[in-house]
C-alpha cells in the first residue's frame, strides 16, 4: 500500500498531450497497488473523472499493459518493456543484479535496490526468497520514502534543507500504526541516519516487516541508490539485524560500487547506530 501519486500536472504548456499525462498518471497509480485498483480508486488517486479513468484502464487492458479481474485492474509485466533499457541495461542494475541475487540466496531474505524519485522510492530490482514475505513487489514498484528504510537512506544523502522542503510538501501517509508522519521527527530520524550511514525501520510500510538499508554511492561518495534487506521483524529485531545483517549488506554495497568502478575507500570510522525519533 502506498500514498496516492500526485495528480496530473496542471501545465500551461501547449505542447503537452493531456491524454498521455492522464494515462501515465493512471499507470503510476496502478504501480503503487500490486493487488490492483477499481475505477473509483483510480479516479480518486489521480484526480481524473471516473469516466476518464475507465477509458484509460480499458485502453491499457486492450494493449496488454493491464489486466482486468472483476472490478479491479492491475498492471502486467508488459509495462517493463517501457523501462527495459533503464531497468536492465544501465550500469547500476547490471552491477547490482548478480550481487543482490547472491545475497538473497545466501540470507534467504528479500533483496531490493531502489532509487529516490520525488516523494517515493522506486524499486530498480527485487529478488525474493522461495517464501517471499510480501507479494507483488517488482521493478517499478513505488513506496513512499518516509515509510521506507531505503527512503531514509536516500533522503539522508540530500542537503538537510532539501529534505525538509520535500517532507513538508509531501503527503505523509500513515501506512501502519508505526509509520512516522511527523515532519520534525522524520527530520531527526533522517539526520541520525545521515550520521550512521544506514537505516532500520520496523513495520513502517507493512506490519511485521522490517527493512535494513545502506547507500550505494557514486564516485564522489554521494548516495545514488539504496540496497535493502526485507525481513520478518520477529526474526531480526534491531540488535540482531545490526550484528548479523548489516556487515553483509555493507559488503554487498561495496561490491556493487566496485563493479561500477567507483569503490568508496574502506577505511572509514564505524559510525554510530541511528537513533529513532523519541
Buried (B, 14 or more C-beta within 10 A) or exposed (E): BBBBBBBBEEEEEEEEEEEEBBBBBBBBBBBBBBEBBBBEBBBBBBBBEEEBBBBBBBBBBEEEBBBBEEEBBBBBEEBBEEBEEBBEEEEBBEBBBEBBEBBBEEBEBBBBBBBBEEBBBBBBBBBBBEEBBBEEBBBBBBBBBBBBBBBBBBBBBBEEEEBBEBBEEBEBBBBBEBBBBEBEEBBBBBBBBBEBBBBBBBBBBBEBBBBBBBBBBBEEEEBBBBBBBBBEBEEBEBEEBBEEBBEBBBEBBBBBBEBBEBBBEEEEEEEEBBEBBE
